[in-house]
Amino acid sequence: MNTTTWPEGIKKTKQREAIWSVLTTTDKPITALEIAERLGDGSTTWMSTIYRTLELLETKSIVTRTTLMGSDMAYYEITPHTHRHYAVCTSCGAMIPLHTCPVVEMPKEPVFKWYWYIMKIVFNCLYYVF
């Protein structure tokens, strides 16, 4: 992720800075639990703080929240402001960023304005053990 500057208008705290550091160093959407795991056992950041911080960043359009089909688990990433695509395994939930756009043709006269879009392509992981 190329955005490392602290977001304007957000009060800095030790815990928020730690969460921000995780968000800015990941290359794909990440769950709140994964953020906690990356912070480690020695972290003083509680899950409630992680969720509140993510909610604050989302309301300021700094972070984008995405859920996968059939799941209540939310994934977070710094708002890309461009369209981005991921292939998502329906078995294990692995997310693989796609570097090219799989959408061949956009509507010629859309009834809405494109700002950015996120598309998820699903697949079954060949390495998933049942």
N, CA, C and O of each residue as an XYZ file, in Angstrom:
520
protein
N       0.852     -1.164      0.000
C       0.000      0.000      0.000
C       0.896      1.224      0.000
O       1.894      1.242      0.720
N       0.579      2.241     -0.775
C       1.459      3.392     -0.903
C       1.046      4.569     -0.021
O       1.745      5.582     -0.020
N      -0.033      4.487      0.714
C      -0.490      5.580      1.556
C      -0.011      5.339      2.980
O      -0.493      4.435      3.661
N       0.944      6.155      3.426
C       1.425      6.008      4.791
C       1.213      7.268      5.606
O       1.439      7.256      6.816
N       0.782      8.364      4.976
C       0.539      9.621      5.676
C      -0.670      9.477      6.588
O      -1.702      8.927      6.202
N      -0.518      9.985      7.807
C      -1.631      9.916      8.759
C      -2.826     10.685      8.206
O      -2.655     11.795      7.702
N      -4.039     10.120      8.287
C      -5.228     10.787      7.746
C      -5.533     12.106      8.458
O      -5.505     12.188      9.686
N      -5.816     13.105      7.682
C      -6.138     14.427      8.218
C      -7.462     14.378      8.975
O      -8.419     13.739      8.539
N      -7.498     15.065     10.116
C      -8.728     15.160     10.893
C      -8.969     13.995     11.834
O     -10.004     13.949     12.498
N      -8.035     13.050     11.906
C      -8.167     11.892     12.809
C      -7.149     12.063     13.940
O      -5.952     12.218     13.695
N      -7.640     12.034     15.173
C      -6.758     12.173     16.337
C      -5.824     10.960     16.420
O      -6.258      9.817     16.276
N      -4.548     11.227     16.653
C      -3.565     10.147     16.788
C      -3.565      9.600     18.212
O      -3.522     10.346     19.190
N      -3.615      8.281     18.293
C      -3.373      7.586     19.557
C      -2.412      6.445     19.233
O      -2.249      6.080     18.069
N      -1.792      5.897     20.234
C      -0.851      4.786     20.037
C      -1.543      3.605     19.338
O      -0.989      3.007     18.416
N      -2.763      3.282     19.793
C      -3.496      2.151     19.228
C      -3.907      2.419     17.777
O      -3.777      1.544     16.921
N      -4.403      3.626     17.504
C      -4.805      3.960     16.136
C      -3.611      3.935     15.189
O      -3.722      3.478     14.051
N      -2.471      4.426     15.664
C      -1.269      4.392     14.830
C      -0.852      2.951     14.509
O      -0.406      2.666     13.398
N      -0.997      2.055     15.474
C      -0.656      0.646     15.249
C      -1.605      0.027     14.211
O      -1.165     -0.705     13.324
N      -2.885      0.318     14.324
C      -3.878     -0.185     13.365
C      -3.598      0.396     11.986
O      -3.643     -0.325     10.989
N      -3.311      1.679     11.920
C      -3.007      2.341     10.647
C      -1.773      1.711      9.995
O      -1.737      1.516      8.780
N      -0.779      1.402     10.797
C       0.436      0.778     10.285
C       0.132     -0.567      9.622
O       0.675     -0.881      8.563
N      -0.735     -1.352     10.251
C      -1.119     -2.642      9.655
C      -1.867     -2.413      8.343
O      -1.577     -3.068      7.342
N      -2.829     -1.487      8.342
C      -3.621     -1.230      7.131
C      -2.756     -0.739      5.967
O      -3.011     -1.086      4.814
N      -1.746      0.056      6.263
C      -0.929      0.627      5.185
C       0.171     -0.309      4.705
O       0.844     -0.011      3.718
N       0.362     -1.425      5.379
C       1.409     -2.352      4.955
C       0.864     -3.663      4.398
O       1.631     -4.582      4.111
N      -0.439     -3.753      4.246
C      -1.023     -4.957      3.662
C      -1.380     -4.688      2.204
O      -1.700     -3.559      1.832
N      -1.322     -5.727      1.389
C      -1.603     -5.560     -0.046
C      -2.977     -6.073     -0.458
O      -3.291     -6.141     -1.646
N      -3.795     -6.432      0.530
C      -5.148     -6.902      0.238
C      -6.043     -6.600      1.433
O      -5.537     -6.303      2.515
N      -7.346     -6.668      1.263
C      -8.253     -6.431      2.399
C      -7.957     -7.381      3.554
O      -7.521     -8.514      3.350
N      -8.202     -6.903      4.761
C      -7.837     -7.637      5.970
C      -8.982     -7.529      6.984
O      -9.666     -6.507      7.036
N      -9.189     -8.560      7.776
C     -10.246     -8.539      8.791
C      -9.724     -7.888     10.075
O      -8.516     -7.730     10.254
N     -10.638     -7.518     10.954
C     -10.256     -6.958     12.249
C      -9.449     -7.976     13.052
O      -8.497     -7.615     13.743
N      -9.832     -9.240     12.958
C      -9.100    -10.297     13.668
C      -7.666    -10.418     13.136
O      -6.726    -10.599     13.910
N      -7.506    -10.315     11.814
C      -6.158    -10.368     11.230
C      -5.324     -9.167     11.666
O      -4.115     -9.288     11.866
N      -5.964     -8.014     11.813
C      -5.251     -6.836     12.320
C      -4.750     -7.127     13.730
O      -3.594     -6.850     14.052
N      -5.622     -7.687     14.574
C      -5.236     -8.023     15.954
C      -4.080     -9.020     15.968
O      -3.152     -8.885     16.765
N      -4.135    -10.026     15.082
C      -3.067    -11.019     15.016
C      -1.743    -10.385     14.608
O      -0.689    -10.740     15.137
N      -1.799     -9.451     13.670
C      -0.567     -8.782     13.223
C      -0.008     -7.847     14.291
O       1.200     -7.619     14.349
N      -0.881     -7.309     15.129
C      -0.409     -6.461     16.222
C       0.315     -7.290     17.273
O       1.207     -6.790     17.959
N      -0.069     -8.558     17.398
C       0.633     -9.478     18.287
C       0.094     -9.518     19.698
O      -0.712     -8.683     20.107
N       0.563    -10.516     20.433
C       0.108    -10.743     21.806
C       0.505     -9.617     22.755
O      -0.193     -9.366     23.737
N       1.597     -8.947     22.479
C       2.060     -7.886     23.358
C       1.347     -6.565     23.149
O       1.638     -5.592     23.844
N       0.430     -6.510     22.217
C      -0.269     -5.263     21.913
C      -1.264     -4.911     23.008
O      -1.875     -5.787     23.621
N      -1.413     -3.606     23.242
C      -2.404     -3.131     24.212
C      -3.694     -2.722     23.517
O      -4.559     -2.099     24.131
N      -3.828     -3.066     22.247
C      -5.009     -2.700     21.465
C      -6.060     -3.796     21.569
O      -5.813     -4.931     21.161
N      -7.213     -3.472     22.103
C      -8.308     -4.419     22.247
C      -9.110     -4.496     20.962
O      -9.055     -3.587     20.134
N      -9.859     -5.584     20.792
C     -10.692     -5.762     19.598
C     -11.702     -4.626     19.477
O     -11.971     -4.159     18.370
N     -12.261     -4.179     20.584
C     -13.247     -3.092     20.529
C     -12.599     -1.819     19.967
O     -13.245     -1.069     19.235
N     -11.344     -1.577     20.301
C     -10.621     -0.417     19.774
C     -10.385     -0.567     18.286
O     -10.498      0.403     17.537
N     -10.061     -1.763     17.855
C      -9.849     -2.020     16.421
C     -11.144     -1.751     15.666
O     -11.133     -1.051     14.653
N     -12.250     -2.293     16.141
C     -13.538     -2.088     15.469
C     -13.946     -0.607     15.457
O     -14.410     -0.102     14.435
N     -13.775      0.079     16.579
C     -14.125      1.508     16.632
C     -13.254      2.323     15.673
O     -13.748      3.225     14.997
N     -11.968      2.007     15.616
C     -11.063      2.722     14.716
C     -11.433      2.461     13.265
O     -11.455      3.390     12.457
N     -11.723      1.211     12.923
C     -12.122      0.885     11.551
C     -13.426      1.592     11.187
O     -13.573      2.092     10.072
N     -14.369      1.634     12.123
C     -15.638      2.320     11.875
C     -15.413      3.814     11.638
O     -16.013      4.399     10.736
N     -14.547      4.431     12.448
C     -14.230      5.847     12.284
C     -13.600      6.106     10.913
O     -13.999      7.033     10.207
N     -12.621      5.287     10.542
C     -11.950      5.450      9.248
C     -12.915      5.215      8.088
O     -12.805      5.851      7.039
N     -13.858      4.300      8.286
C     -14.858      4.039      7.242
C     -15.813      5.228      7.081
O     -16.145      5.602      5.956
N     -16.253      5.817      8.185
C     -17.173      6.955      8.085
C     -16.511      8.164      7.428
O     -17.196      9.012      6.856
N     -15.197      8.247      7.507
C     -14.451      9.342      6.868
C     -14.015      8.976      5.443
O     -13.283      9.734      4.807
N     -14.464      7.810      4.939
C     -14.126      7.299      3.600
C     -12.626      7.084      3.407
O     -12.114      7.179      2.291
N     -11.939      6.797      4.492
C     -10.510      6.518      4.433
C     -10.281      5.022      4.242
O      -9.314      4.599      3.608
N     -11.191      4.237      4.803
C     -11.138      2.774      4.708
C     -12.427      2.295      4.051
O     -13.505      2.837      4.292
N     -12.294      1.276      3.221
C     -13.458      0.646      2.590
C     -13.706     -0.695      3.265
O     -12.783     -1.482      3.474
N     -14.965     -0.940      3.600
C     -15.399     -2.199      4.232
C     -16.101     -3.038      3.176
O     -16.976     -2.551      2.460
N     -15.707     -4.308      3.089
C     -16.303     -5.224      2.120
C     -16.671     -6.522      2.827
O     -15.919     -7.001      3.676
N     -17.818     -7.091      2.485
C     -18.177     -8.418      2.989
C     -18.277     -9.361      1.800
O     -18.597     -8.944      0.687
N     -18.004    -10.611      2.042
C     -18.074    -11.617      0.995
C     -19.452    -12.259      0.989
O     -20.143    -12.285      2.008
N     -19.838    -12.773     -0.163
C     -21.137    -13.433     -0.281
C     -21.242    -14.566      0.741
O     -20.330    -15.382      0.873
N     -22.355    -14.606      1.452
C     -22.609    -15.693      2.386
C     -21.798    -15.618      3.671
O     -21.711    -16.604      4.403
N     -21.204    -14.468      3.958
C     -20.379    -14.341      5.155
C     -20.689    -13.026      5.863
O     -21.022    -12.027      5.225
N     -20.577    -13.041      7.176
C     -20.736    -11.822      7.953
C     -19.390    -11.162      8.237
O     -19.340    -10.066      8.796
N     -18.296    -11.827      7.853
C     -16.951    -11.319      8.105
C     -16.681    -10.116      7.206
O     -16.887    -10.184      5.994
N     -16.225     -9.029      7.793
C     -15.916     -7.812      7.038
C     -14.411     -7.729      6.793
O     -13.604     -8.090      7.649
N     -14.058     -7.248      5.612
C     -12.668     -7.029      5.231
C     -12.469     -5.532      5.016
O     -13.348     -4.849      4.491
N     -11.312     -5.032      5.424
C     -11.040     -3.603      5.362
C      -9.753     -3.345      4.581
O      -8.798     -4.119      4.647
N      -9.754     -2.239      3.844
C      -8.540     -1.785      3.174
C      -8.614     -0.271      3.027
O      -9.693      0.320      3.062
N      -7.443      0.349      2.862
C      -7.409      1.769      2.591
C      -8.207      1.985      1.305
O      -8.007      1.265      0.328
N      -9.106      2.965      1.296
C      -9.948      3.215      0.122
C      -9.064      3.502     -1.087
O      -8.293      4.462     -1.081
N      -9.175      2.670     -2.129
C      -8.250      2.783     -3.261
C      -8.538      3.934     -4.220
O      -7.616      4.402     -4.889
N      -9.784      4.410     -4.312
C     -10.193      5.459     -5.253
C      -9.938      5.077     -6.708
O      -9.900      5.938     -7.586
N      -9.770      3.824     -6.948
C      -9.701      3.264     -8.303
C     -10.421      1.929     -8.232
O     -10.655      1.403     -7.144
N     -10.771      1.383     -9.381
C     -11.404      0.072     -9.296
C     -10.334     -0.978     -9.037
O      -9.192     -0.860     -9.482
N     -10.737     -1.997     -8.312
C      -9.816     -3.041     -7.900
C     -10.581     -4.356     -7.892
O     -11.777     -4.388     -7.603
N      -9.884     -5.439     -8.212
C     -10.534     -6.747     -8.284
C      -9.755     -7.781     -7.476
O      -8.529     -7.726     -7.377
N     -10.504     -8.731     -6.897
C      -9.910     -9.828     -6.149
C     -10.591    -11.123     -6.557
O     -11.794    -11.150     -6.815
N      -9.813    -12.191     -6.612
C     -10.380    -13.534     -6.718
C     -10.475    -14.040     -5.285
O      -9.515    -13.928     -4.523
N     -11.632    -14.597     -4.912
C     -11.867    -15.038     -3.541
C     -12.216    -16.515     -3.538
O     -13.136    -16.944     -4.236
N     -11.480    -17.297     -2.750
C     -11.753    -18.732     -2.642
C     -13.010    -18.942     -1.813
O     -13.118    -18.422     -0.702
N     -13.960    -19.702     -2.346
C     -15.205    -19.972     -1.627
C     -15.010    -21.003     -0.519
O     -15.881    -21.153      0.337
N     -13.893    -21.709     -0.519
C     -13.635    -22.711      0.512
C     -12.885    -22.147      1.712
O     -13.325    -22.295      2.852
N     -11.749    -21.498      1.452
C     -10.913    -21.042      2.568
C     -10.905    -19.536      2.750
O     -10.385    -19.049      3.753
N     -11.473    -18.772      1.800
C     -11.540    -17.327      1.929
C     -10.301    -16.581      1.473
O     -10.228    -15.362      1.630
N      -9.321    -17.284      0.911
C      -8.108    -16.619      0.426
C      -8.483    -15.580     -0.627
O      -9.354    -15.815     -1.464
N      -7.813    -14.428     -0.574
C      -8.070    -13.349     -1.531
C      -6.796    -13.096     -2.330
O      -5.721    -12.885     -1.770
N      -6.943    -13.123     -3.645
C      -5.808    -12.892     -4.525
C      -6.088    -11.648     -5.353
O      -7.068    -11.615     -6.096
N      -5.236    -10.609     -5.240
C      -5.463     -9.412     -6.056
C      -5.248     -9.711     -7.538
O      -4.287    -10.387     -7.904
N      -6.139     -9.211     -8.385
C      -5.987     -9.348     -9.826
C      -5.381     -8.054    -10.352
O      -5.832     -6.965     -9.998
N      -4.367     -8.169    -11.190
C      -3.643     -6.993    -11.649
C      -4.170     -6.420    -12.957
O      -3.737     -5.356    -13.398
N      -5.103     -7.130    -13.570
C      -5.742     -6.602    -14.769
C      -7.248     -6.639    -14.570
O      -7.753     -7.422    -13.766
N      -7.953     -5.807    -15.289
C      -9.402     -5.706    -15.156
C     -10.076     -6.791    -16.003
O      -9.880     -6.840    -17.217
N     -10.873     -7.662    -15.363
C     -11.564     -8.706    -16.118
C     -12.820     -8.216    -16.838
O     -13.408     -8.958    -17.624
N     -13.235     -6.976    -16.579
C     -14.409     -6.426    -17.241
C     -13.980     -5.923    -18.617
O     -13.204     -4.973    -18.725
N     -14.489     -6.565    -19.665
C     -14.076     -6.248    -21.022
C     -14.724     -4.959    -21.516
O     -14.070     -4.140    -22.162
N     -15.998     -4.781    -21.214
C     -16.706     -3.632    -21.763
C     -17.609     -3.000    -20.719
O     -18.386     -3.686    -20.054
N     -17.501     -1.696    -20.585
C     -18.382     -0.944    -19.698
C     -19.554     -0.414    -20.519
O     -19.428     -0.247    -21.733
N     -20.688     -0.147    -19.880
C     -21.824      0.409    -20.628
C     -21.436      1.728    -21.300
O     -20.721      2.544    -20.718
N     -21.907      1.924    -22.513
C     -21.583      3.151    -23.267
C     -22.226      4.384    -22.631
O     -21.593      5.435    -22.535
N     -23.470      4.259    -22.203
C     -24.183      5.380    -21.592
C     -24.728      4.950    -20.231
O     -25.902      4.601    -20.106
N     -23.879      4.978    -19.228
C     -24.358      4.541    -17.908
C     -25.354      5.532    -17.320
O     -25.329      6.724    -17.628
N     -26.226      5.014    -16.470
C     -27.204      5.860    -15.793
C     -26.659      6.325    -14.442
O     -27.395      6.879    -13.626
N     -25.381      6.099    -14.218
C     -24.722      6.520    -12.994
C     -23.292      6.910    -13.337
O     -22.807      6.594    -14.424
N     -22.622      7.585    -12.431
C     -21.242      8.002    -12.648
C     -20.311      7.032    -11.936
O     -20.514      6.739    -10.757
N     -19.293      6.529    -12.627
C     -18.315      5.637    -12.030
C     -17.312      6.460    -11.234
O     -16.664      7.352    -11.780
N     -17.184      6.163     -9.947
C     -16.110      6.749     -9.148
C     -14.999      5.719     -9.028
O     -13.844      5.996     -9.352
N     -15.349      4.557     -8.570
C     -14.494      3.387     -8.552
C     -15.409      2.218     -8.290
O     -16.544      2.395     -7.846
N     -14.933      1.051     -8.555
C     -15.731     -0.124     -8.245
C     -14.813     -1.242     -7.811
O     -13.635     -1.275     -8.164
N     -15.363     -2.147     -7.050
C     -14.623     -3.301     -6.575
C     -15.397     -4.531     -7.017
O     -16.603     -4.626     -6.791
N     -14.713     -5.459     -7.638
C     -15.366     -6.675     -8.095
C     -14.680     -7.865     -7.448
O     -13.457     -7.893     -7.315
N     -15.479     -8.852     -7.045
C     -14.938    -10.061     -6.455
C     -15.245    -11.239     -7.376
O     -16.395    -11.442     -7.764
N     -14.246    -11.993     -7.716
C     -14.403    -13.206     -8.509
C     -14.171    -14.365     -7.547
O     -13.199    -14.359     -6.792
N     -15.050    -15.352     -7.568
C     -14.905    -16.465     -6.633
C     -14.340    -17.694     -7.335
O     -14.536    -17.879     -8.536
N     -13.635    -18.534     -6.572
C     -13.048    -19.762     -7.083
C     -12.959    -20.763     -5.947
O     -13.185    -20.400     -4.792
N     -12.640    -21.993     -6.240
C     -12.382    -22.998     -5.225
C     -10.897    -23.274     -5.176
O     -10.296    -23.635     -6.188
N     -10.305    -23.108     -4.019
C      -8.884    -23.288     -3.795
C      -8.531    -24.763     -3.940
O      -9.174    -25.621     -3.335
N      -7.524    -25.051     -4.730
C      -7.105    -26.442     -4.934
C      -6.349    -26.986     -3.729
O      -6.166    -28.198     -3.615
N      -5.906    -26.112     -2.828
C      -5.122    -26.536     -1.692
C      -5.934    -26.668     -0.425
O      -5.392    -27.009      0.626
N      -7.231    -26.404     -0.508
C      -8.075    -26.474      0.667
C      -8.263    -27.939      1.081
O      -8.612    -28.784      0.257
N      -8.031    -28.224      2.350
C      -8.164    -29.589      2.866
C      -9.507    -29.704      3.575
O      -9.811    -28.905      4.461
N     -10.300    -30.676      3.198
C     -11.619    -30.862      3.820
C     -11.511    -31.620      5.100
O     -12.522    -31.867      5.758
